[in-house]
């Protein structure tokens, strides 16, 4: 079932009819799997293991890390920080609240430890696998994600590498540009040699996925699991609250 941006049921499926769709692009984290849960487990495990943080009081340390991560994430989405800068500063700012002054190298080592640990919590989801398998019969598929080479590992852990080979995964840290910057969407479209109006982007972040893809000329489907409010006037093609609803929206598309 599809919903409008106010969370109200919308049965007017003709709103989703679009000609000539050839490519479906997906966000990865919190779209193809529950990244928030893996992130929490991974951060807690890394804080408990890293040399600078393992002896600190863990509950308040994690709460402080979450506070700084949220504040700096807003600066990242506003284009004031790069993703690597956001990661370094959240670690440094967290430990400064505990009277410590870690170097950039310490922050990078923490991020590397976090990447190693949090991927252990990623497991395949047969519902997602079946949806992607069915869509792959009708469309070309790709992933546009903010992150580094670890995103390939996540896809492998999800057992989706057969549908998303490495050349179809566009990771910001590798390409030097991040969502919502349109350049990363343009790079994906160029790879597939497909015009923007022949592509749909599916993702959970309003700013990164909906605003970013719409500004790049794509149509967007917003995966709004947590009933967030839209922060701009951009119009997604559809809004869903579970990936299980995606096939119903896609089924309303005219054949290419």
Helices and strands as residue ranges (DSSP letters): G 13-16, E 23-26, H 35-49, H 58-77, H 83-96, H 104-118, G 119-121, H 126-135, E 140-145, H 150-157, G 166-168, E 169-171, H 172-175, H 182-192, G 196-198, E 199-203, I 206-211, H 212-215, E 219-223, E 238-240, G 243-245, H 246-251
